[in-house]
Amino acid sequence: MNSRITWTLFFLAAILLAVILLVERPLRQAAEMAGSTVVLPGLKPAEVGRIRLRLRGQPEIQVARTNGDWAMSAPLTCAAEPAKIERFLAAFTAMQWQVRLGAEDLKGRTNVAEEFGFLSPQATLTLDQGGYEHHLLVGSRMALGDQVSVQVVGGDGYYLVDAGILDVLPAGRNDWRDRRLLRWPVKPGARVRVVAGARSFELESSASNHLWNLVAPLPARADTPKIDALLEQLNELRVEQFVSDDSAADFDSFGLQTPDLEILLGQGTNYPTGLMVGRSPTNAPSLAFARLMGSPSVALVARTNLEPWRASLDDFRDRRLVSGASNQVAMLEFSGLDTFRVARDKSGAWKFLPPVQLEIDTNLMDRVVDSLARLEVTFEKAVVTDFAAYGLAAPRLRTTLWRDISGSPESLFAQVDFGAPQDGKVFTRRAGESSVNSIRLEDFRLFPQISWQLRDRRFWSFSAADVASVTVLQNGQTLRIVHRATNEWEVAPGYQGVINPFSVEEAVTRLGALQADSWAARGEDPRDPFNLKTMDHTVTMQVREEVKGAAPSARSEIRLRDYALRFGKLDGSEIPYAAVELDGATWVFRFPAALYREFITTDLSVRTPPVRPVR
């Protein structure tokens, strides 16, 4: 009994499914189509793989989609313009009829095909959609001009649609052609050969770091950003006008038989493609005739993106000391008056590597690395065999950069030698290069020739509120200034002088955050080259500091600590020298010139200064 009920229900369900599939769905779809005004309701642009289009009086245009890209196969073989084709498909997919004329509407009318322009249609269109073909004829524009007739081949009537559909039809055989003259993706190991008249050169992209190098007529680093930009401009070069596709054309009439510019593109020594550039039309000097190597097609293009390739060889060479971004450098070695290494830690800050125990100036080190990657050289001589004349046989400074702290040959980033200064410049040479270049002496001074030149330039820090007094010794005279409160300074009893308390407050505030401009020497030199003894000018600040006892329960106490500056001579740029005692040694540095002129020579000098207005 249960089995009979089950089979009965099964057969009823099967009958219901058949009704839905064979009756209800077709009826519903027919009703939907009857209510739709879309001319080609089944057209799906993404599934169209081939288009055949014949415009009245012109050869048939054929385009096909391969791997998502459109290409033309008739009336000639070339790349197609995807945007125009997709816009064309979108327009015909969305095309809706405004008037539909069925068989009943056309009954009794003679020469209907001629009347609506289908005997000689403006366009005959076939869209291949995965094996199913949509055929469409575009007939005449109607008398009022805002409608055009179309016919779906195999259908039972005509449609009148918005005449705007004519705007997406190509104007001719060249309208759907890709106006990019060149499509050349740059790959590792890519090679470019440029011939401009009697001059030629070759470039090659490194397979390891993608940097460009000159390989002929001389080996040298090339300006990678510039080469990449020029190649991108070549790929963006657009055809202004297609001139000829005739393989029997007289190329000499275009200046293309012997081009005045050739840009050959390839891998290794094989150049499968390239651009030939000829003369300009008489009436359009900003344009030039051009064609792809091996192609019969001649086109007019703008000279703008081509002229940079005619520049001198030096314009393609890399003028930077180091090629690449500074953030790629993880470790450096400097070999000058001593040899030392610095490296980035996990936080990105710079540290001296043992045996150097100094605290490094991270900001200064960043400037050094940035300068190595940013500074541009002057080309001195392309090929040198005797480097002694440039001070480079035994360089004054050698700087080696690595991508990681292993220091392995594989991680070597660059190596630059610097010679002795000559006539305001310093000669430089990159490892493995035969050319010699130079940089300005003032730029060279930034690079450390001994480890302590990178020591942290901030050597103390205190607040003006903690300064109890300031003592100035100068030329055998003494001035002592005591601090009562903020902006309250006075000459101590028994001392002579006139002060501006507000200016003294500002001077001490700035001295509490003092930073050396640069380090000049380490250790006491009996020859006194900086005139520290001759000048006899010392400023000592007594600073209150909280000192806590060694035991956990010990109470802290306030003690006075002296912070002393000894001032010396001014250098040739009117920069003063000063000295401090740090870690048991004398350190000489260039003192900030503005701070010296505005406050040290006035407020912190024994000579009685004029009283300045209160600020």
N, C-alpha and C positions, 0 to 999 in steps of 0.2 A: 504494500500500500504506500509506504513512504517513498519507495523507489519510483513508483508511477507518478507521484506528485512532483518529485525532483525533476524527472524528464519532461514533464509538462511545462514546468516553470522555465526550464532550459530552452525549450522550443519557442515559448512565448518571447523570451528575451532575445533569441536569435532573430525572430520575425521583426521585433521592434527595432533592433539594430539595422536590419536591412532597410526598413522604411526610412530610418534617419539618413543612412548613407545614400540610398538610391532615389529617394523621393524628396524628403524634407530639405536636405542640404542643397541639391541642385536647384530646387525651387527658390530657396532662400538666396542663393548666389545669383540666380537669374533676376530676382527681385532687386537685389542690391545693385547689380549691373544696370538694370533698367532705370533705377533711381540715380545712378551716378552720371555726372557730366564729364568725367575723365575720358579722353579719347583713347588712351592706351592703358587701361586699368591694370593689366598684368605686367607692365614694364617695371623692372627693378634695375636701376643703374649699376649697382654693385655686381650684378650677374652678367652684364653685357661684356662680351669678350672681343667683339669685332663690330666695326661700323663700316658700311659701304654707302657712299653718298655721291650722287651725280648731280651736279648743278647744270642747268640748261646751257648748252654750248661749250661745256668744259669736260675734260677727262674725269673719269671716276676717281674719287678719293677713297682710299682704304686705310683704316687704322686698326691696330689690334693691341690688346692689353697683354703684356707679358710680365709676370712677377710684379704686378701692381703698377707697371710703367707703360705708357702709351708710346707706340712707334708707328710711323707711316710706312706702308709697303707699296702704295701706288698714289700718284703717278711716278713717285720716286721713293727710294728707301732712305729714311732719315728719322731722327727723333721727332716726336710730336710734343705739342704744348698741352700738358695734362689739364691745366686749369680751364682752358677754353673747351676742351672735350667734355669735362665733367659738368661745366655750366650748360653745355648743349644738351647732355643727357638729362640733367635736372629739369630743364625747361620743357622737354618733350614728355617727361614723366608727369609733370604737373599740368600739362596742357589740357584745358577744358573747352568743350564746345559751348558756344552761345546759341547756335541754331543747329538743329539736327534735321536733315532732309532724308526721310526714308523713301522706300519704293513708292508708297502711296502719294507722297508729296511731289514726286518727280513724274508721276504718270501723265502722259499726254504732252510732255515737253520734249522737243526734238533737239538733237545736238547738245545734250546735257554735258557730256564730257568736254566738248569744246567750250561751252558756256562757262564752265567752272575752271577751265585751264588745265584739264588733265590729259589732253592730247599732247601737249608740250609743257609738262609741269616745270615749275621753277626748280624743284628738287625732288629726286627719287631717293628714298632712304630705306636701308635694310639694317636692322639691329639684331645681331645674333646673340641670343640670351640662353646660353647653355644648351644649344641644339635646337631651340625654338626661335624662329625668325619673325620679327615684326616688320611688315612692309608698309610703307606710308608714302603717299604722293602729296606734295605741296603744290596747290594750283594757283589760281589768280587772286590778286587783291580785289576785293569787291569795290563797287563804284564809289561808296562813301569813304573808302580808304582805310577804315579802322578794323576790317576783318579780312581774313584770307581763307580760302577753301582748302580742306585737306580730305584725303580719302584713305581709309585703311583698306589695303588690298585684300580682297576676299570678304569684305564687309558688304552690307546691303544698303549703304547710303553714303551721303556726303556730310561733312561738318563745316560749319563756319566758326573760326576761332579768332582770338585776338591777333591782329597783325603783328604784334610785338614779337611773335615767335620767329619772324624773319630776321630779327636782330641777332639771333644766336647762330644763324647759318653762316658758314665761312664765306668770305667775300671772293675767295679764289683758292687755288691749289696751295698757296703759300701761307694762308691764314692760320692753319693748324700746325704749321711747322714750328718746331722749338727754335726760338730766336736766340737761345744760348749757343754761341758758336762752338764752345768747348765744354766737355764734361770730362775732367781728369782728376780723380781722387788721388791725393798724395799718399803714398805708402812708404814704409821704411825702405831705405835703399833707393828711393826715387832719384832720378837724374834729369837735369835740365841743361840743354846746350843752347846758347844764344849766339847767333851770328848777326852782326850789325855792320854791314859793309866789310872792311878789311879786318875788323876786330871781332874776336870771339872769345868766349869763356865757357867753362862747364862747372856745374854745381852738383853736389851729391848730398842726399840726406842720410845721416848716420842711422844704421839699423838699430843701434843700442839706445841712443838718447834723442833721436829725431832732430838733431841740430844739423844745419846746412853747413857745408864746407866747400870752398873753392878747390877744385882738383886740377884745373888748367886755366890759364897758362902757368899759374904758380899755386902751390898748396898753401891755403890760409883759411882761417875761420871766416865764415860768411855771416852776414847780418840775418839771423834766422827770422826774427819778427818781420823784417822787411820783405824777405823772400816769400814767407807765408802769405803776407798781405798782397804782394804782387800776383802770386798764383791764384789767390782768392778773387782778385780783380779780373784775372783772365777768365776764370770760370763764370764770372758775372757779366762778361762782355756780351752785349746784345747786338743782334743784327739790326741795322737801321733800314736796310733794303736788300732784298735778294736780287741779284743782278743777272746771274746766268747759271744754268745747270747743264750746259752743253759741254760734253767731254772734248768736243772738237773746237772749242772756243779758242781764240787767240789770246793766250795768257799774257803775252808780251804787251798787249795793248793795255792791260791792267797793271803792268809793272810786276807781274807775278812769275814771269819766266826766270828772272834773276831777282828775287825779292831783296829789298834793302833791309829787311828784318825777318829773321827766322827764329822761332822759339820751339825747339824740339823737346819732346817729353817722353820719358821712358824709364826703364830699369837697366842698371848696368850700362853696357855699351849699346844696347838696343833701343832705338827710338821709333816706336810704332806709330806715333802720332805727333802732331806739331802744328804750329800756326805760321802761315806765310803771309807777310804783309807787303803790299805793293805801294803804288803811288796814290796820290789823292786826285779826285776829280777836279777839273779846272774850277768849277763853280762851288766846290765844297772842300776847302782846305782842311777843315776840322775832321773830315772823314777819310778813310783809306780803304782801298780794295783789299780783301783778305780771303783766304781759303784754308781749309784744313788739308794737311798733307795727305795725298792720295785721293782727295775728293775733287770732282769736277766743278763743284758749286762755288761760285764767286759771290761775295756779299760785301756790302758797305758797312763799316763799323766805325765807331768814334775812336780817334787817336788817343784820347785821354788815358786809358788804361794800358796803352802800348808804349807810349813815349818813355816811361821810366826805365824800360829795358835797354834803352840806348845809352844810358848813363855810363860814366867811366868805371873802370874796374874797381877803383877804391870805394865807389858808392855802394858796392855790394859786399865789401868786407866788413867784418864785425869790429867796431871801434871800442867795444867794451873791454876792460881789463879781463873780466871773467864772464864767460857765456853761461847764462842760466840764472835762476832766481835765488836770492840770498837765503830764503827759507829752506833751501835744499841742503845747505851746508850744516853739518853736525859737529865737525871738528876741524881745527886749524893748527898748523905748526908754523912758527916764525923762527927763522934762523938768521940772526944778525949779530949783535954783540953778545948774545947768548942764544940758546935754543930752548924753546918751551912750547907747550901745547895747551890749548883751551878747547873746551867741549861744552855742548849744551846738556843740562841735566833733564830729567823727565818733565820738569815744569817749563822748560824752554829757556831758563836762565843760564848764563855762561859761568863756567867755573875753570880756574886753573887746574891742570892735572899735575900730580906730584912729579918732581920734588918741590915745585913752587907752592908756597903756603899763603900767598897774599890773597886778600879779598879783591875780586875783580870788579871793574866798573862795567856793569852789564849794558848800560846805555851807550857807553863809549864803544864797547865791543860790537854792539849792533850797528853803530855808525861805520865801524871799520869794515864789517862784512858787507853792508849796503854799498859802501863806496867801492869795494872791489867789484861788485856787480854793476854799479852805475857809472863809474868814471869812464870817460871816453879818452882814447889815446890819440896822439898825432902819429900818423905813419911816417917813419923816418927812412927805412930802407927795406925793400921787399925781400931780398936775398942777401944774407950775410954769412961769411965763412969765418971771419976773425972777430970774435965778440970782445976781445980785450980792449979795442979802441972805444968801446961803449961802456966799459966798466962791468961787463957781464960775464967775463971769463971766471972771475971770482966775485960774484955779486955781493953788493953791500947788504942786501936783504933778500931772502927767499921765503915766499909764502906758499904753503901747501894746504889745499882744502880737500876734505873728504865728506862723503855723504853719510857715513856712519862712523862710530868711534872705533871700529876695528882697525882702521888704517890700512886696510888691504888694498892691493892694486885695483881690485874690481870696484872699490868704493871711491877711488880717486876722482875728485871733481875737477880740480885744476891746480896748476903750479905756475907761479909767476915770480920771475927774478927781477930785481931792481938794481941798477948800477949806481955809480957815484953821481952826485949832482953836477951838472955842467950848464952854465949860462941860464940859470933859472928853471931848468928842467931836469928830469931824471929818466934815463933810458930804461925800457922794460922789455922783457921777452917772455913769451909763454913757452912752457916745456914742449919740446918736439917741434917747434916752429923755427924756421930759418929767418924770419923777419924780425926787425927791431923797431920798436915804437917808443913813444915818450909820453910822460905826464908832467904837469906843472909841479915845481918843487913844493909849493904851498900845499898841494893835494897829497904829495908823498909824506909830508910831515905828520899826517894823521896816523900812518901805519907805525906800529911799535917796532923798534929795533932792539929793545931789551924788555924783559918781562915786566919790570916795575912800572913801565910807562902805562900799563893797563890797570894799575892799582886803582881801587875805588877813590874817586876824587872828593867824595864826602868823607871827611876824616873825623869830624865831631858834630855834635848836635846838642844844643842847649837853648833854654828860653831866656829872654832878656830879664824876665821876672826873677830868675835865679842868680843873676849876676849881682854880686855884692859891691864890687868896685872895679875900676879900670885904672891901671898904672901905665903911664907912658914915659919911656926913657928915650931921650933924643939929645945927641951932642952933649952929653954930660949933664943934662938937666932932667928933672923929674916932675911929672904932673900926676897927681892922684885925684880921681873922681869917684865919689861914693854915691851909691844908689839908695835912696830913701823909699821910693814907691814908683809906680808907673809914671813916667815922664817927670820924675822928681830926682834930678841929679845936681850935685853941688861939688865945688872944689873942696877937697879935704883941708882941714885946718893945717896951717903951716906951709901950704903950697900956693903958688901964684898962677892965675890964669882966668880967662873969661870963657864961658861955655854956653851953648844953647842946649838946654836939657832935652828938648823935643828931638833935636837932631842927634844927640848922643843916644837917645833911646832907639832911634831908627838904625843908627850905625851898629849898636850892639845886637839888635834883633837880626840884622843881616849877617853879622859875623857868627851868630849862633848857628846859622844854616849855611856856613861858608862851603863853597865848592871850588876846587882848583880849576883853572882853565885847562891846564895841562901840567904834567910833571916834567921838571927840567933836570933834576939831578938827585942822586941818593948818596948820602954820606957827606962828611965835612971835607972840604978841599982847602988845604993850607994856602993855596994861591988866591983864594977869595975871588973867583971869577965873577961872582954876582954882586960884589961890593957890599956884602952883608955886614962886614965889620966897619967898612969905611962910612957907610950911611949912618950906622949907629942909631937905629930907630926901632924900638921894640914896643909892642902893645901887649900887655898881659891882663887878662880878664880873670878875676877871682870868682869862681862859680860855686854856689852852694849845692852840694850833692848829698843825698841820703845814703848812708852806708850802714848796712845791717851786719850784726855780728855773726860769727860762724855757727853758734849754737842756735837751734830752732827757737828757743825761748828768749834769745838775746834781743835787747831793744835796739832799734836803729838810732843812729845819731847823724847830725848834720856836720859835714866837714867842708872846708874850702879847698877847691882844686884849681890850680893855675892853668890857664890856656894861653900860651904865648905865641906871638907872631913877630918874626924879625924881618924887616923890610930892607931890600937892597936896591939896585939900580933899575932904570927903565931900559928895556931893549930898544932895538931900532924902530919898532912899531909903537913906542910909548906904552908898552905893557910892563907893569912893575913886577919884579921878582920878590918872593917872600919865602920864609923858611919856617917849618914847624918841627918839633921833636915827636916822632911816632915810632913806637916799638923799639926804643933805644937808639934810634938813628935820626940823622938830620935829613929832612926831605925838602927840596927846593922846588917851587912851583911858580907858574905864572898866575899872578893875582888878578882878579877881575878889575879891569881898568876903570870902569865907571864907579865902582865902589871905592876904589883908591882915591880918585880925584874928588869925589863928592863928600867923602866922610873922613878918610884917613888923614889926608893932608890938611884938613881943616879942624874937625872936631877932636881927632885923636892925635894931635900934634902938640908939642910943648910950645911952639910959637903961638902967640896969642891971636886967635882968629877973630874976624869981625863977627859981631852978633847978628845972625840972620833973623828975618821976621819969623814969628811963631807960626807954624803950619797947622 
